[in-house]
């Protein structure tokens, strides 16, 4: 019987020289001796042949690193059809192909963990969409720094593709919540959460319009959005919708699309829930100021807007006394 210390790994040989070498390995190369020789070899002597990193492969990686440090500007993204070195472009492309085959469990793949780790250390990105996602994320970071939020409009004129990308993240998030497999990993969700990303499209749309209202107030001094003061009919419609939903909230809060938090934020901004009442309150305040200034509330009808308002109040009062609607 053979000694348990002896390596019996079968090796196919085509020549007598190889056969003699195989016999020598089988009889002489014990595990202890393999352990002693391994550091000198630089690679696992007993590793499967396809898992050994060849000098040619290392040479190609060195050329890729040279590209990265030179014309690549820090990137290992060698174009597949790079005219200056077509073989290198094809080699880079092949590493991604073989990496995918490895992940798919293809035993014939020439990629293995040690190779993948060496490439990663040099900044190699195996999946092109990973780099694309990171690029878009960096653009979103820049948007947030400029605007203070991540509410990129779906039709963002400055960068339409960024708006589409943001919408895609929300779609992937919903699909993930329903148990579907998506490209939105826990890491990506965490990165977006750190930016204050709004996952609910409806909530995002509301925040978008609220931000528009904040800017309107900064420009006009109040929240009395009038059709003649803006060129955005959808914004005017949104203002009206908030008032309609507020009336519903007063009757039946659960039936309203407005929440207590929405109402609180709008009120703090000075939002006018009832335009007619707001106008009346403003005229009444003007009348009190007039009284304080002149000592009387008798305002002539031809005395501007306040005079006309006082006249209307007298007419309305008369109608109420007669039992008519005012």
C-alpha positions in Angstrom: 0.0 0.0 0.0 1.1 3.6 -0.6 2.2 5.9 2.1 -0.4 8.5 3.1 2.4 11.1 2.9 2.7 10.5 -0.8 0.9 12.6 -3.5 -1.0 10.4 -5.9 -2.3 13.2 -8.1 -2.7 11.6 -11.7 -1.1 13.6 -14.5 -1.7 12.9 -18.2 1.6 12.6 -20.1 2.4 12.4 -23.8 6.2 12.0 -23.7 8.6 9.7 -21.8 10.2 12.8 -20.2 6.9 13.9 -18.8 6.2 10.4 -17.6 9.5 10.2 -15.7 8.8 13.6 -14.1 5.3 12.5 -13.1 6.7 9.4 -11.4 9.3 11.5 -9.6 6.5 13.8 -8.3 4.4 10.9 -7.2 7.2 9.2 -5.3 9.3 12.0 -4.0 7.1 15.1 -3.5 5.5 14.6 -0.1 3.1 17.1 1.4 5.9 18.4 3.6 8.1 19.0 0.6 5.2 20.6 -1.3 4.8 23.0 1.6 8.5 23.9 1.5 8.5 24.4 -2.2 5.2 26.4 -2.4 6.7 29.8 -1.3 9.4 29.5 -3.9 6.9 28.8 -6.6 4.8 31.8 -5.8 1.6 29.8 -6.7 -0.2 26.8 -5.2 1.7 23.8 -6.6 -1.3 21.5 -6.0 -3.9 24.0 -7.4 -5.9 22.9 -10.5 -4.0 23.9 -13.6 -6.7 26.3 -14.8 -6.4 28.1 -11.5 -2.8 29.0 -12.0 -2.0 32.6 -12.9 0.2 32.5 -16.0 3.0 35.0 -16.8 1.1 36.0 -19.9 -2.0 36.9 -17.8 0.1 38.9 -15.4 1.7 40.7 -18.3 -1.7 41.7 -19.7 -2.7 43.0 -16.3 0.5 45.0 -16.1 -0.3 46.6 -19.4 -3.8 47.4 -18.1 -2.3 49.1 -15.1 0.0 51.1 -17.3 -3.0 52.2 -19.3 -4.8 53.2 -16.0 -1.8 55.2 -14.9 -1.4 56.8 -18.3 -4.0 57.6 -20.9 -6.7 56.0 -18.7 -6.6 58.8 -16.2 -7.0 56.4 -13.3 -9.5 54.1 -14.9 -9.0 50.5 -16.1 -11.8 50.9 -18.7 -9.7 50.0 -21.8 -12.0 50.3 -24.8 -12.7 46.9 -26.4 -11.6 48.3 -29.8 -8.7 50.4 -28.6 -6.7 51.1 -31.7 -3.4 51.5 -29.9 -3.6 48.0 -28.4 -6.5 45.9 -29.6 -5.4 42.7 -27.8 -5.5 44.6 -24.5 -9.0 45.9 -25.1 -10.2 42.4 -25.9 -8.4 41.0 -22.8 -10.2 43.5 -20.5 -13.5 42.6 -22.1 -12.8 38.9 -21.7 -12.1 39.3 -18.0 -15.7 40.5 -17.5 -17.1 37.6 -19.7 -15.1 35.0 -17.7 -16.1 36.7 -14.4 -19.8 36.3 -15.3 -19.2 32.7 -16.3 -17.6 32.1 -12.9 -20.5 33.6 -11.0 -22.9 31.5 -13.1 -21.0 28.4 -11.9 -19.4 27.6 -15.2 -16.5 25.2 -14.4 -14.9 26.0 -17.7 -14.4 29.7 -16.8 -10.8 30.9 -16.8 -11.6 33.3 -14.0 -11.2 32.4 -10.3 -11.2 34.3 -7.0 -7.5 35.0 -6.9 -7.5 36.6 -10.3 -10.6 38.6 -9.5 -9.0 39.9 -6.3 -5.8 40.9 -8.1 -7.9 42.9 -10.6 -10.0 44.5 -8.0 -6.9 45.7 -6.2 -6.0 47.6 -9.3 -9.4 49.3 -9.5 -10.9 47.0 -12.1 -14.7 47.0 -12.3 -16.1 43.7 -13.4 -19.6 44.8 -14.2 -19.9 47.9 -16.4 -23.3 48.8 -14.9 -21.6 49.1 -11.5 -19.5 51.9 -12.8 -22.5 53.5 -14.5 -24.5 53.3 -11.3 -21.6 55.0 -9.4 -21.3 57.7 -12.0 -25.0 58.5 -11.7 -24.9 58.5 -8.0 -22.0 61.0 -8.0 -24.2 63.2 -10.3 -27.0 62.9 -7.8 -24.7 63.9 -5.0 -23.8 67.0 -7.0 -27.5 67.8 -7.6 -28.2 67.4 -3.8 -25.3 69.8 -3.0 -26.7 72.4 -5.4 -30.5 72.1 -4.7 -30.6 70.7 -1.2 -32.6 67.6 -2.1 -32.6 64.6 -4.4 -35.9 65.5 -6.1 -34.7 65.4 -9.6 -37.6 66.0 -12.0 -38.3 63.1 -14.4 -37.8 65.7 -17.2 -34.8 67.4 -15.8 -33.6 69.6 -18.7 -30.0 70.0 -17.4 -29.5 66.2 -17.4 -32.6 64.2 -18.7 -30.8 60.8 -18.1 -30.3 61.6 -14.4 -34.1 62.1 -14.0 -34.7 58.8 -15.7 -32.1 57.1 -13.4 -33.7 58.5 -10.2 -37.1 57.1 -11.4 -35.5 53.7 -12.1 -34.2 53.5 -8.5 -37.7 54.0 -7.2 -39.0 51.3 -9.5 -36.3 48.9 -8.4 -37.1 49.7 -4.8 -40.8 48.8 -5.3 -39.9 45.6 -7.1 -37.4 44.6 -4.3 -40.1 45.2 -1.7 -42.3 42.8 -3.6 -39.6 40.1 -3.5 -38.3 40.5 -7.0 -34.6 40.4 -7.8 -33.2 43.8 -8.7 -29.8 45.5 -9.0 -30.7 47.7 -6.0 -28.5 46.2 -3.3 -28.5 47.0 0.5 -25.4 49.0 -0.1 -27.0 51.1 -2.8 -30.1 51.7 -0.7 -27.9 52.9 2.2 -26.0 55.3 0.0 -29.2 56.8 -1.3 -30.7 57.0 2.1 -27.7 59.0 3.3 -28.6 61.6 0.7 -32.2 61.8 1.9 -33.5 60.0 -1.2 -37.4 60.0 -1.5 -38.4 56.4 -2.4 -42.1 57.3 -2.8 -42.7 59.0 -6.1 -45.9 60.7 -4.8 -44.0 62.0 -1.8 -41.2 63.1 -4.1 -43.6 64.9 -6.3 -45.1 66.7 -3.3 -41.7 67.7 -2.0 -40.8 69.0 -5.5 -43.9 71.3 -5.6 -43.3 72.4 -2.0 -39.8 73.4 -2.9 -41.2 75.4 -5.8 -43.6 77.1 -3.4 -40.7 78.0 -1.1 -38.9 79.6 -4.1 -42.0 81.4 -5.1 -42.3 83.0 -1.6 -38.7 84.0 -1.7 -39.3 85.8 -5.0 -42.8 87.3 -4.3 -42.9 87.6 -0.5 -46.0 85.5 0.0 -47.6 82.2 -1.0 -50.5 83.7 -2.9 -49.9 81.9 -6.1 -51.9 83.4 -8.9 -52.2 82.3 -12.6 -50.9 85.6 -13.7 -47.8 85.4 -11.6 -46.5 82.0 -12.8 -46.2 80.2 -16.1 -46.7 76.8 -14.7 -50.4 75.7 -14.8 -49.5 72.4 -13.1 -48.1 74.4 -10.1 -51.3 76.5 -9.9 -53.3 73.2 -10.0 -51.2 71.8 -7.2 -52.0 74.8 -5.0 -55.7 74.4 -5.6 -55.4 70.6 -4.9 -53.8 71.3 -1.5 -56.7 73.5 -0.5 -59.3 70.9 -1.7 -57.5 68.2 0.3 -57.4 70.5 3.3 -61.2 70.8 3.3 -61.4 67.0 3.1 -58.9 66.7 6.0 -61.1 69.0 8.1 -64.1 66.7 7.6 -62.4 63.2 7.5 -58.5 63.2 7.9 -58.0 59.6 6.7 -59.7 60.4 3.4 -57.4 63.3 2.6 -54.1 63.0 0.7 -52.7 65.7 3.0 -51.1 64.6 6.3 -50.8 66.6 9.5 -47.1 67.1 8.7 -48.0 68.5 5.2 -50.4 70.9 6.8 -47.9 72.0 9.4 -45.2 72.7 6.9 -47.5 74.6 4.6 -49.0 76.7 7.4 -45.5 77.5 8.7 -44.6 78.8 5.3 -47.6 81.1 5.3 -49.8 79.1 2.9 -53.2 80.6 2.2 -55.8 77.8 2.8 -58.8 80.0 2.0 -58.0 82.8 -0.4 -61.3 84.6 0.1 -60.9 84.7 3.8 -57.3 85.8 3.4 -58.3 88.7 1.3 -61.1 89.7 3.8 -58.6 89.5 6.7 -56.1 91.7 4.8 -58.8 94.3 4.1 -60.0 94.3 7.7 -56.4 94.8 8.9 -56.2 97.7 6.5 -59.4 99.2 7.8 -58.1 99.0 11.4 -54.9 100.8 10.3 -57.1 103.4 8.6 -59.1 103.9 11.8 -56.0 104.2 13.9 -54.6 106.8 11.4 -57.8 108.9 10.9 -60.0 108.1 13.9 -62.9 106.8 11.8 -64.0 103.7 9.8 -65.9 105.8 7.3 -64.0 105.3 4.1 -65.2 106.9 0.9 -66.1 104.5 -1.9 -63.7 106.2 -4.3 -60.8 105.9 -1.8 -59.1 103.0 -3.6 -59.4 99.3 -2.9 -60.2 99.8 0.8 -63.1 102.2 0.0 -64.6 99.7 -2.5 -64.2 96.9 0.0 -66.0 98.8 2.8 -68.8 99.6 0.4 -69.2 95.9 -0.5 -69.3 95.0 3.2 -72.2 97.5 3.7 -74.1 96.0 0.8 -73.5 92.4 2.1 -74.6 93.4 5.5 -77.8 94.9 4.2 -78.6 91.7 2.3 -78.0 89.6 5.4 -80.5 91.8 7.4 -83.1 91.2 4.8 -82.5 87.4 5.0 -80.8 87.2 1.6 -77.6 85.4 0.8 -74.5 87.5 1.0 
